[in-house]
């Protein structure tokens, strides 16, 4: 009886494998990339990183645009004009009397000739038209602005620092998301492979059980149990493959790749504890981009306050203007002026106090951010150690699942174990390997989260190189 079962199992193995292969989906082409290659492609293709670079460059250009602020301001102006003037009702009576008196005083022969001239009117209307143009160049040189010029320049510098801090924050967020998607795709592929292997194995046993049922070697109940196990394994394999396809597509979208990505770098775990909590806390308080942004905000607030204070002080400036004509005809003027706004409808003291509140708010933000970051570092550091211990704790379970499978395989050949028991053992082994891969992914994710909050995302590769346990 036992030999007959073994012969049936041997004959059915090849045909079962062929049938299973026909049921599983055909994999589309995928580009194989290791982690370093994929990271380089992320830097080159990420739209979020490009947006960040443009933002920083814009802030830098604005800062550079004001490098000559506080120097002379030179302007040139020109105008062309045409005008008409009119004067009506000019009284000529005094002039008539004056002319008459003058004629009377002349010698008689000459006066006699002038008396024949026509008389002047009593009034006269005059009108004139004229066209012309004018041009000039003028300059103003600030001598003293009460600190306004310096405040504006330094405020723009603080804006650039804020943009850089935002850029570092986005870069770390993008990298962390990339790590999760890369190793998430690796996990999904690993799970899909395990599910498909389990499906093929269970299918072999299902086919063998059918033949054994036909030969009268097993009961109908055992046959139905094997069939149900196979359908369950098939459903899990198909779902796992769909998940792997989706994870690979998500990774490809992250890298702006036209083809799906097949991750080649395996999931990993560092078996020994990483650096102590204080190391990461100190790094976070020194390198976290959120703190750099708060510092830039504080500097901005200080310059806004300085600008408000400058409004209380006079402004001294030199000025000059010259017409654009030949040197002997040009009009020009030079001088020094002072301007001091005494009242403008705004209480400058209150405005200054309001700007000082922004500085105090930035101080409070810094304290709160440092406290929150330190707490988050501790939480994520503990998560790394917890996932490490969880991964190591799964080793006995995996060894047990392997041992049980070997025992059930021998027992099934010897006739002491049923096919269903062997299927359960194989399913349990696949489950143990899946849990191990999931634990490794949890460790990688926790490590990436810790490095992000510590401002050490650029060191992820060095931790990856230190890994002594890999899931392949």
RAZI-V719620 format. One record per run of one state. SS is the DSSP state (~ for helix, > for strand, _ for the rest). FROM is the first residue (numbers start at 1). LEN is the number of residues. If there is no record, write none. Layout:
ss=SS from=FROM len=LEN
ss=SS from=FROM len=LEN
//
This chain:
ss=_ from=1 len=1
ss=~ from=2 len=22
ss=_ from=24 len=6
ss=> from=30 len=4
ss=_ from=34 len=1
ss=~ from=35 len=11
ss=_ from=46 len=1
ss=~ from=47 len=19
ss=_ from=66 len=6
ss=> from=72 len=20
ss=_ from=92 len=1
ss=~ from=93 len=12
ss=_ from=105 len=3
ss=~ from=108 len=7
ss=_ from=115 len=8
ss=> from=123 len=22
ss=_ from=145 len=3
ss=~ from=148 len=67
ss=_ from=215 len=5
ss=~ from=220 len=35
ss=_ from=255 len=5
ss=> from=260 len=4
ss=_ from=264 len=3
ss=> from=267 len=3
ss=_ from=270 len=7
ss=~ from=277 len=11
ss=_ from=288 len=1
ss=~ from=289 len=22
ss=_ from=311 len=4
ss=> from=315 len=9
ss=_ from=324 len=8
ss=> from=332 len=8
ss=_ from=340 len=8
ss=~ from=348 len=67
ss=_ from=415 len=4
ss=~ from=419 len=35
ss=_ from=454 len=3
ss=~ from=457 len=10
ss=_ from=467 len=2
ss=> from=469 len=3
ss=_ from=472 len=1
//
